[in-house]
Amino acid sequence: MSELTAVVARLEAVASRLEGVAVGGGGTPAERTAAVDAAFVKAFDVIVSGKLAEFLALCQKIGGDVQEQGAIVSGGFKAQRDFLVQASQCKEPAQNILVKLLEPTSQAIKNTSEIRDNRRGSPLFNHLSAISESIQVLGWVTIPKTPGPFVKEMGDACQFYANRILKEFKDKDKVHPDWVKAWLGVISELQAYIKEHHTTGVAWNPKGKEATGDPVPTKATGGAPPPPPGPPPPPVLNVAPAGKEENRNALFGEINKGADVTKGLKKVTDDMKTHKNPNLRMGAKPYKAPSSGVKSVQQPQAASVEKPAVCQLVGKKWVVEYQKGNRNLVIENTENKQTVYVYRCEESTIRVEGKVNSIILDNCKKTAVVFNSTVSGVEFINCQSVQGQVMGKVPIISIDKTDGCQVYLSQESLDAEIVTAKSSEMNILVPDGSGEFVEYPVPEQYKTVWNGKGLITQPSDLQV
């Protein structure tokens, strides 16, 4: 029985080598076998042709900035596949060669983030943010021991914007929720793929060749035959008007009359002159349709529905909505992985105890938020006459499409970055050490000049 098993094993080895020769073409037998038998390359192709293809198709359906960013993501996955092919054929390279191999993937990650930074006014900004926050999953190839948990962490980074998309398009357009689910599916399958094939890092081929950093040659594939030529152009019709020669002779005959050519013209009388007859200067009245005798009935406007106030924890997000005149709203027992989303609140004050990941005020009026600390920052979007006060630490304060915003800083947050766009009446209040605050306006008007090499932008003299 053992002899029979040995024979079967030999036959399988021979068959594997023959397949390598048939598919791999040139190169040593070891290289050809690596190219054919790299199971993790084939498994990666399953992700690309499955969930990623579904995600890219939805990007095209949404169109616009999302479609453009989706094309960059597609290029990033292609660059990662080329890297994995190199890993299946080569030994683990030196650091300088590894950096060269990872350059296309790094560029794709950079371009994906830049398109979000350059399109902050996009109506699909949440979509761009969700991808740019999680595209770092492609960087798992640089993590030596725990690439799987790294992918999960990067995937969780986009959850905040994913939830905003799901909420915004919940009952509007099914394509957008499907788009979110497809992208999260790509991240989930990538994590499972890494767990199976690259548990402790990229599985380089210890018996492979030395990596050089050169691009992976692509196989020439037979494309579809060219389309048939179009129909021949229509024949040019050379049809001369009847009596063309006679009309030309008559024209030259009239010209040759000399001064007598004006004898056939009619005399213009005073009643035909517009400067002597004002009635001629009046244009024709526009056509007015005859009245049908039926009066149009104006439809009564639907009364706005008063939505109930909400303040609850949904998953990892505190949802505060439609609060009016509530000055004693307190959110307690928070965690640094939770976010706070305040939507359409008026004349209310929200106090957030503890440290949270981020705080967002969206479409609020005359609303204030007082909080201890955040991991990422606080955002004011589409608001009017809002206030914010940080008691601890906040790294970034973002003000977007907001008219009237006052932010009180603490001593720990004096180094916070303040990012503004399409906003007005913004003031930052800084403590002076004696318990009082000094108010500093944020510039709204800028001056841009050309310095011979590029554009230089700075606040206008009126606001300095």
KAJOCOR-V36324 format. One record per helix or strand. SS is the DSSP state (~ for helix, > for strand). FROM is the first residue (numbers start at 1). TO is the last residue. If there is no record, write none. Layout:
BEGIN
ss & from & to
SS & FROM & TO
SS & FROM & TO
END
This chain:
BEGIN
ss & from & to
~ & 2 & 24
~ & 29 & 37
~ & 39 & 62
~ & 64 & 89
> & 90 & 90
~ & 95 & 117
~ & 125 & 142
~ & 147 & 156
~ & 159 & 168
~ & 174 & 197
> & 209 & 209
~ & 244 & 255
~ & 258 & 262
~ & 270 & 272
~ & 278 & 281
> & 310 & 314
> & 317 & 321
> & 324 & 324
> & 329 & 331
> & 339 & 343
> & 346 & 346
> & 349 & 362
> & 365 & 365
> & 368 & 381
> & 384 & 390
> & 396 & 400
> & 403 & 408
~ & 411 & 413
> & 417 & 421
> & 424 & 431
> & 437 & 441
> & 446 & 450
> & 455 & 459
~ & 461 & 463
END
